[in-house]
Amino acid sequence: MAYRRTAAVQARLDAQRETVLAAATELLAERGYAACSVAAVADRAGIATGSVYRSFPSKAELVAELFRSVVGREVAAVRAAAAFEGDLHAQVASVIGTFAGRALGAPRLAYALLAEPVDPEVEAERLVFRRAFRDVIADRIAEGVAAGRLPAQDPELTAALLVGGVGEALVGPLADGRAPADLIPALISFALRALGGTPPPVSS
């Protein structure tokens, strides 16, 4: 007869898994992907290394799950930024401003999410992040094209170009830990020009 975990045992395992993810999140935000070794995460969590392996068989699987968790919060933030009634350009400006502002507010974490060299399993999660961000913008563009407020265009292609351009513009400031004061307004202006139509002026 196969062993079945009791509810109490499963609850302890789930709690330990959350403890491990919380410790890994702290390390990722402080020192990046390279610092998230299983031993370092175990030390931060205050548990034995073997206990981490009971939740995650490898560092790659641990960090892939970590990326899913962190990326979920970032995607939720940009979706919320676009979820209001009003001008399409204002919605896109809100998405770009939210994304860039959150990145610059947590530069080490954002650099890990966007650009730090990672294992293939983690790179797959990075692509999910970029596509999710692209889709938020693409939805707004598609609405604008359908309503005649934007020129005809491929919404996914335009959104992908915006995500790539904004991400690339952020990499240097994130790596340096410094950003020009006008970076976010400049990124928003770039995005609105790329959309076409007649965007409102962007205040600096």
Salt bridges, closest charged atoms under 4 A:
GLU26 OE1 - ARG44 NH1 2.99
GLU30 OE1 - ARG44 NH2 2.92
GLU65 OE1 - ARG17 NH2 3.89
GLU65 OE1 - ARG68 NH2 2.92
GLU74 OE1 - ARG102 NE 2.87
ASP87 OD2 - HIS89 ND1 3.71
GLU116 OE1 - ARG108 NH1 3.63
GLU123 OE1 - ARG126 NH1 3.05
GLU125 OE2 - ARG68 NH1 2.66
ASP135 OD1 - ARG134 NH2 2.78
GLU143 OE2 - ARG140 NH2 3.11
